Amino acid sequence: MSVYKDTKRNTWYCQFYYTDWKGDRKQKRKRGFLKKREAQEFERKFLEHFSTAPDITFKSLADKYYEYVKHRRKESTLYNLRGHIDKHYLPFFEKLKIVEITSEHIAKWQNSLILSNYKRSYIKTLTSQLSSIFEYAVRHCGLKENPCRNLDPLKDKDSKKFQLWTKEEFHEFYNLLSNTRQKIMFETLFYTGMRKGELMALTEEDLYYDQQNACYMISITKTYSTVGNKKMITTPKTKKAVRDISIPDFLYFDLMAYIKRVPGMKPTDRIFPVNSTYLNDAMISMYKKHPEIKQIKVHDLRHSHASMLIHMNVDIATLSYRLGHENISTTLDTYSHMYGNSQKDVADQLEPKNFKF
């Protein structure tokens, strides 16, 4: 450590050389530290920032990774990443050198989250993100192996436990609503399967008639999100989330009738300028007034729409496109259990008695 005493000021300073990301050798000097260890800590952290060796701490790795992705990810994604780093990763790994972190460390970290009653699906998301951080270390910091790769897969106990409404159950809820805005918002979610943020970003310009297919359509090209206290319209969750979906005539006319009732609404204005908790609050209020109603979550309307299409024998590729999933595998993982005993159906159809020659 190149740390020295400034006798005139009775403080400490550090002065050292480093190589920047362009390969240029430069000198760094920093004054004004009250204690020697503060100057030493500054030098250590500064050098770790430019280090490409795996003997850096996880804290330095996390900072490097965040700096790397901050110009490559959406603001909402960065907000969540920063929160995950500060809340879930640093308390466990902060002072460990990344070369010392093993799959056993990761497994113990997962166990601590399980014991804190986090959902398995959420822990899997956190682990996937943590794995991306270590993959960055493998590519850029000389780490030999990603410690997340040798983990036993977490069994997702809480998967496929979402609740569904049939069309009859939805209309039981719908008919009890007295607020016009709530009625059209819930109706749109149930009959389109779109995400809540996509609904809240809709404008009149997104509604159109498709001459070729002779049906009304909704163009989904954006989503509404809240990042901290900041509200914004951004691109959808994934590239595949940009899509055009068909809607029944009655839904189009219901939407247009609602738009016409709102004074001064422009074609570029959000049709539903509400906050992200608006529908959740509306549901909770209805359940309190009508405890006989089957209780589901707002996002379960999306699952209910998928279930309705599956019972209509809509193929998996069409369903995946309509929901805006990035991969068909996501759709299969989520809804394959709804397709019934498909193996038995195939076996029955292969019986010779069922062939027509």
C-alpha positions as a printed Julia matrix, in Angstrom:
357×3 Matrix{Float64}:
   0.0     0.0     0.0
   1.32    3.44   -0.96
  -0.05    5.37    2.0
   1.71    8.32    3.58
   1.35   10.75    6.47
   0.68   14.4     5.6
   2.43   16.04    8.54
   1.37   19.57    7.6
  -2.34   18.74    7.6
  -2.1    15.9    10.13
  -3.98   13.64    7.69
  -3.16   10.66    5.48
  -2.99   10.33    1.71
  -2.4     7.57   -0.83
  -0.43    7.78   -4.05
  -0.11    4.85   -6.44
  -0.04    3.75  -10.07
  -2.71    1.78  -11.89
  -3.52    0.66  -15.43
  -6.82    1.91  -16.82
  -9.16    0.0   -19.13
  -7.32    1.36  -22.19
  -4.04   -0.09  -20.93
  -2.54    3.29  -20.02
  -0.45    3.52  -16.85
  -1.62    6.4   -14.65
  -0.95    7.82  -11.22
  -3.66    8.39   -8.62
  -3.35   10.58   -5.52
  -6.05   11.09   -2.89
  -5.63   13.3     0.2
  -7.58   14.19    3.33
  -8.01   10.86    5.14
  -8.23   11.17    8.92
  -6.99    7.63    9.49
  -4.36    5.51    7.76
  -6.74    2.59    7.27
  -9.18    4.86    5.42
  -6.49    5.74    2.9
  -5.56    2.06    2.58
  -9.19    1.07    2.02
  -9.6     3.72   -0.68
  -6.52    2.47   -2.52
  -7.65   -1.16   -2.26
 -11.11   -0.43   -3.63
  -9.75    1.79   -6.38
  -7.29   -0.85   -7.59
  -9.93   -3.58   -7.4
 -12.12   -1.51   -9.71
  -9.5    -1.82  -12.45
  -8.32   -5.3   -11.56
  -8.9    -8.24  -13.93
  -7.77  -10.82  -11.36
 -10.15  -13.08   -9.37
  -8.78  -12.0    -5.97
 -11.22   -9.08   -5.75
 -14.07   -9.05   -3.26
 -17.64   -9.79   -4.27
 -18.49   -6.16   -3.47
 -16.02   -5.01   -6.13
 -17.34   -7.58   -8.58
 -20.92   -6.42   -8.02
 -19.86   -2.81   -8.63
 -18.02   -3.8   -11.81
 -21.01   -5.77  -13.07
 -23.44   -2.94  -12.34
 -21.18   -0.48  -14.15
 -21.04   -2.9   -17.09
 -24.82   -3.35  -17.47
 -26.05    0.12  -16.57
 -25.94    1.26  -20.21
 -27.28   -2.08  -21.5
 -30.42   -2.59  -19.4
 -33.72   -0.79  -18.88
 -33.96    1.57  -15.93
 -36.52   -0.64  -14.2
 -34.19   -3.66  -14.57
 -31.29   -1.69  -13.11
 -33.44   -0.56  -10.2
 -34.31   -4.18   -9.36
 -30.69   -5.3    -9.8
 -29.43   -2.61   -7.42
 -32.03   -3.63   -4.88
 -31.11   -7.32   -5.16
 -27.4    -6.57   -4.78
 -27.89   -4.43   -1.68
 -30.58   -6.55   -0.01
 -29.73  -10.14   -0.93
 -26.14  -10.48   -2.19
 -23.93   -8.08   -0.25
 -25.1    -9.08    3.26
 -23.89  -12.62    2.54
 -20.98  -12.29    0.07
 -19.7    -8.71    0.41
 -16.29   -9.36    2.03
 -15.54  -12.71    0.38
 -13.04  -12.85   -2.45
 -14.78  -14.21   -5.53
 -12.09  -16.86   -6.04
 -13.03  -18.27   -2.61
 -16.78  -18.47   -3.22
 -17.93  -22.04   -3.87
 -21.2   -23.74   -4.7
 -21.46  -24.55   -0.99
 -21.56  -20.81   -0.23
 -24.33  -20.37   -2.81
 -26.31  -23.3    -1.38
 -26.08  -21.86    2.15
 -27.2   -18.49    0.81
 -30.2   -20.17   -0.86
 -31.04  -21.94    2.39
 -31.01  -18.63    4.26
 -33.56  -17.27    1.78
 -35.72  -20.38    2.12
 -35.68  -20.02    5.9
 -36.73  -16.38    5.45
 -39.86  -17.68    3.67
 -39.09  -16.29    0.23
 -40.88  -18.08   -2.58
 -38.85  -20.68   -4.44
 -39.62  -18.96   -7.73
 -38.17  -15.7    -6.37
 -35.05  -17.48   -5.08
 -34.57  -19.05   -8.52
 -34.76  -15.57  -10.06
 -32.19  -14.24   -7.58
 -29.91  -17.22   -8.23
 -30.12  -16.73  -11.99
 -29.15  -13.08  -11.59
 -26.31  -13.99   -9.23
 -25.11  -16.52  -11.81
 -24.97  -13.73  -14.41
 -22.71  -11.73  -12.09
 -20.33  -14.69  -11.74
 -20.44  -15.31  -15.5
 -19.2   -11.75  -15.91
 -16.34  -12.62  -13.54
 -15.49  -15.7   -15.62
 -15.33  -13.64  -18.82
 -13.68  -10.5   -17.48
 -11.99  -11.17  -14.13
 -10.21  -14.47  -14.65
 -12.55  -16.54  -12.47
 -12.13  -20.17  -13.5
 -15.64  -21.38  -12.77
 -19.08  -20.0   -12.02
 -19.98  -21.4    -8.56
 -23.69  -21.3    -9.42
 -23.25  -23.95  -12.11
 -22.78  -26.88   -9.73
 -25.94  -26.31   -7.7
 -28.68  -28.86   -7.31
 -31.82  -27.43   -8.94
 -34.32  -25.89   -6.55
 -37.67  -27.6    -6.59
 -40.21  -24.88   -7.18
 -42.8   -25.88   -4.59
 -44.97  -22.86   -5.2
 -45.08  -23.18   -9.0
 -48.38  -23.68  -10.79
 -50.31  -22.61   -7.68
 -51.94  -19.64   -9.32
 -55.71  -19.32   -9.06
 -57.99  -19.16  -12.09
 -61.38  -17.75  -12.95
 -63.64  -19.39  -15.47
 -65.6   -17.1   -17.73
 -68.6   -17.51  -15.42
 -66.55  -16.67  -12.31
 -65.09  -13.61  -14.01
 -68.53  -12.3   -14.96
 -69.78  -12.88  -11.42
 -67.03  -10.5   -10.27
 -67.48   -8.15  -13.24
 -71.22   -7.71  -12.71
 -70.69   -6.64   -9.1
 -68.36   -3.8   -10.12
 -69.91   -0.34  -10.21
 -66.84    1.64  -11.29
 -66.76    1.94  -15.11
 -62.99    2.29  -15.35
 -62.44   -0.8   -13.21
 -64.93   -2.79  -15.27
 -63.23   -2.06  -18.6
 -59.73   -2.61  -17.17
 -60.58   -6.01  -15.69
 -62.46   -6.96  -18.85
 -59.46   -6.09  -21.01
 -57.08   -8.11  -18.86
 -59.34  -11.16  -18.85
 -60.01  -11.19  -22.59
 -56.48  -10.33  -23.76
 -54.1   -11.91  -21.24
 -51.86   -8.85  -21.38
 -49.72   -7.81  -18.45
 -50.96   -5.11  -16.08
 -48.19   -2.71  -17.1
 -49.05   -3.2   -20.78
 -52.68   -2.38  -20.07
 -51.77    0.79  -18.18
 -49.65    2.02  -21.12
 -52.4     1.59  -23.75
 -53.5     4.54  -25.86
 -56.3     4.91  -28.39
 -53.68    4.71  -31.15
 -52.99    1.12  -30.1
 -56.5     0.02  -31.15
 -57.16   -0.71  -34.83
 -59.04   -2.87  -37.3
 -57.02   -5.46  -39.23
 -58.47   -5.64  -42.73
 -56.55   -8.77  -43.68
 -57.78  -10.84  -40.73
 -61.1    -8.99  -40.44
 -60.87   -8.41  -36.7
 -60.03   -5.72  -34.18
 -56.52   -5.68  -32.74
 -54.47   -4.2   -29.92
 -50.87   -3.27  -30.64
 -48.69   -3.8   -27.55
 -45.46   -1.82  -27.87
 -44.89   -0.35  -24.39
 -45.44   -0.84  -20.7
 -46.03    1.37  -17.67
 -43.76    0.9   -14.68
 -42.77    2.58  -11.44
 -39.07    2.78  -10.59
 -38.74    4.04   -7.04
 -40.91    7.17   -7.07
 -40.5     7.63  -10.81
 -43.31    6.65  -13.16
 -42.41    5.88  -16.77
 -43.44    4.35  -20.08
 -40.81    1.97  -21.44
 -40.48   -0.84  -23.94
 -42.14   -4.13  -22.9
 -40.54   -6.83  -20.79
 -38.89   -8.65  -23.73
 -38.63   -8.32  -27.52
 -41.36  -10.95  -27.95
 -43.64   -8.88  -25.72
 -44.0    -6.44  -28.64
 -46.97   -7.97  -30.41
 -50.39   -7.41  -31.96
 -53.25   -9.47  -30.54
 -56.79   -9.91  -31.73
 -59.71   -8.97  -29.5
 -63.44   -9.68  -29.65
 -65.64   -6.98  -31.17
 -67.43   -6.27  -27.9
 -64.15   -5.46  -26.14
 -63.14   -3.0   -28.86
 -66.48   -1.21  -28.69
 -66.4    -1.19  -24.87
 -62.94    0.42  -24.96
 -63.98    3.03  -27.54
 -67.17    3.85  -25.63
 -65.11    4.37  -22.47
 -62.62    6.6   -24.3
 -65.41    8.79  -25.66
 -66.76    9.31  -22.14
 -63.44   10.73  -20.89
 -63.34   14.5   -21.55
 -60.34   15.77  -23.51
 -58.61   12.41  -23.96
 -56.18   12.52  -26.89
 -55.27    9.5   -29.06
 -51.78    9.56  -27.52
 -52.96    9.76  -23.89
 -52.94    6.74  -21.62
 -56.46    5.3   -21.58
 -56.02    4.3   -17.93
 -53.81    6.9   -16.17
 -53.79    5.15  -12.79
 -51.03    3.92  -10.49
 -49.74    0.36  -10.28
 -51.78   -0.53   -7.16
 -55.11    0.65   -8.55
 -56.43   -2.76   -9.66
 -55.02   -4.6    -6.64
 -56.83   -2.18   -4.35
 -60.04   -2.57   -6.35
 -59.9    -6.36   -6.04
 -59.25   -6.27   -2.29
 -62.14   -3.86   -1.82
 -64.49   -6.15   -3.76
 -63.44   -9.21   -1.76
 -64.22   -7.4     1.48
 -67.68   -6.43    0.23
 -68.39   -9.82   -1.37
 -66.52  -12.6     0.49
 -68.39  -15.2    -1.54
 -66.33  -14.35   -4.63
 -63.42  -16.66   -5.42
 -60.28  -14.67   -4.65
 -57.5   -14.43   -7.22
 -54.73  -11.91   -7.89
 -54.65   -9.39  -10.73
 -51.9   -11.34  -12.53
 -54.08  -14.47  -12.3
 -56.37  -12.88  -14.9
 -53.54  -13.51  -17.36
 -53.43  -17.16  -16.32
 -57.21  -17.32  -16.55
 -57.04  -16.04  -20.12
 -54.45  -18.7   -20.97
 -56.62  -21.4   -19.4
 -59.61  -20.23  -21.43
 -57.61  -20.43  -24.67
 -56.26  -23.89  -23.8
 -59.82  -25.15  -23.3
 -60.6   -23.62  -26.71
 -57.83  -25.87  -28.13
 -55.61  -22.95  -29.11
 -52.17  -24.33  -30.0
 -49.18  -23.62  -27.76
 -47.34  -21.44  -30.31
 -50.33  -19.11  -30.71
 -50.81  -18.97  -26.95
 -47.12  -18.15  -26.41
 -47.23  -15.33  -28.97
 -50.43  -13.9   -27.54
 -48.98  -13.82  -24.02
 -45.73  -12.28  -25.26
 -43.49  -14.99  -23.83
 -39.86  -14.86  -24.93
 -39.8   -18.63  -25.54
 -42.41  -21.32  -26.06
 -40.63  -23.25  -23.3
 -41.82  -20.59  -20.85
 -45.4   -21.18  -21.93
 -44.99  -24.95  -21.67
 -43.36  -24.72  -18.22
 -46.26  -22.59  -16.98
 -49.26  -24.25  -18.58
 -48.33  -27.78  -19.68
 -50.23  -29.24  -16.7
 -53.44  -27.76  -18.16
 -53.24  -29.8   -21.34
 -54.45  -32.93  -19.62
 -53.31  -36.48  -20.34
 -51.8   -35.75  -23.76
 -49.63  -38.89  -23.64
 -52.75  -41.05  -23.27
 -54.41  -39.19  -26.14
 -51.44  -39.87  -28.41
 -51.37  -43.56  -27.44
 -55.1   -43.9   -28.17
 -54.75  -42.26  -31.55
 -51.92  -44.66  -32.48
 -54.17  -47.68  -31.96
 -54.78  -49.44  -35.34
 -58.54  -49.37  -34.81
 -58.42  -45.57  -34.89
 -56.65  -45.38  -38.27
 -58.68  -44.8   -41.37
 -57.17  -46.36  -44.53
